[in-house]
Amino acid sequence: MIDTRHQRLQELKEEKVIIRSFYEKFWHEMSQQQQDYLANIEHQVVKEIRMLERQLKG
């Protein structure tokens, strides 16, 4: 059985890759509000990734 924390961690890492691809492709076309929104989403994803990684190590 797949550990749900491992699965969630993998999903978050994939989400982070998608967010970073948005940065590369659309950053210059986005408004400041859109850039801030995307940055906030990335921040939350990275925060959750770090939390899960700590839980899985401990």
MODELLER restraints for C-alpha pairs under 7 A, 6 or more apart:
rsr = mdl.restraints
at = mdl.atoms
rsr.add(forms.Gaussian(group=physical.xy_distance, feature=features.Distance(at['CA:5:A'], at['CA:52:A']), mean=6.81, stdev=0.5))
rsr.add(forms.Gaussian(group=physical.xy_distance, feature=features.Distance(at['CA:9:A'], at['CA:49:A']), mean=6.03, stdev=0.5))
rsr.add(forms.Gaussian(group=physical.xy_distance, feature=features.Distance(at['CA:9:A'], at['CA:52:A']), mean=6.55, stdev=0.5))
rsr.add(forms.Gaussian(group=physical.xy_distance, feature=features.Distance(at['CA:12:A'], at['CA:45:A']), mean=6.24, stdev=0.5))
rsr.add(forms.Gaussian(group=physical.xy_distance, feature=features.Distance(at['CA:12:A'], at['CA:49:A']), mean=6.51, stdev=0.5))
rsr.add(forms.Gaussian(group=physical.xy_distance, feature=features.Distance(at['CA:16:A'], at['CA:42:A']), mean=6.50, stdev=0.5))
rsr.add(forms.Gaussian(group=physical.xy_distance, feature=features.Distance(at['CA:16:A'], at['CA:45:A']), mean=6.71, stdev=0.5))
rsr.add(forms.Gaussian(group=physical.xy_distance, feature=features.Distance(at['CA:19:A'], at['CA:42:A']), mean=6.68, stdev=0.5))
rsr.add(forms.Gaussian(group=physical.xy_distance, feature=features.Distance(at['CA:27:A'], at['CA:35:A']), mean=6.94, stdev=0.5))
